[in-house]
Amino acid sequence: MYYTSSIWSHDGGFFTEHGNVIDATTRGVLEHPFSDYFDNKSYIRIIKIRDDVVTPERREQLLSFMRSQIGCSYNWRGVRRFFWSIILGFDRHYRFRFSADFLILLLVLLFPLSFFSRPLGLILIGVGIVYLLVVVGSSARRRKMRRDFAAQIAQPPSAS
């Protein structure tokens, strides 16, 4: 939600034929009643995929795949990898705000500790400098990702 400046925390829930939804939660992939989201805390947006976009056969394949994932654990490793790609500027949607927030957090957490130890203060400065060098160094990679994505969007879908 922070990354996209959105009220949405995730997407990809899949409705089943019994009024349930299969989605990945922090507890893992679950099939549970859709009514669980009627808690006055959740924002819900339902999007129906048109039949000319996904055939009924493909829907059945997707449902079968989703059901095969029930019980799998949440992908915390992927979340951490995504977090670091954002913070280090290795994502095409990177914004300076992420670095500023990260540096402020680093400062707020570690600056008081540097009063107790001069070496810790020097480490803090070093970490901040290395971090900024990594973010600036990744700017060429971000520009390339943005160009590649724009070119991919501009291409018409291939006929299969």
NORQUIQUI-V649023 format. One record per run of one state. SS is the DSSP state (@ for helix, = for strand, . for the rest). FROM is the first residue (numbers start at 0). LEN is the number of residues. If there is no record, write none. Layout:
# NORQUIQUI-V649023
((SS;FROM;LEN) (SS;FROM;LEN))
This chain:
# NORQUIQUI-V649023
((.;0;13) (=;13;2) (.;15;4) (=;19;6) (.;25;2) (=;27;6) (@;33;4) (.;37;18) (@;55;14) (.;69;6) (@;75;12) (.;87;8) (@;95;19) (.;114;3) (@;117;20) (.;137;1) (@;138;16) (.;154;6))
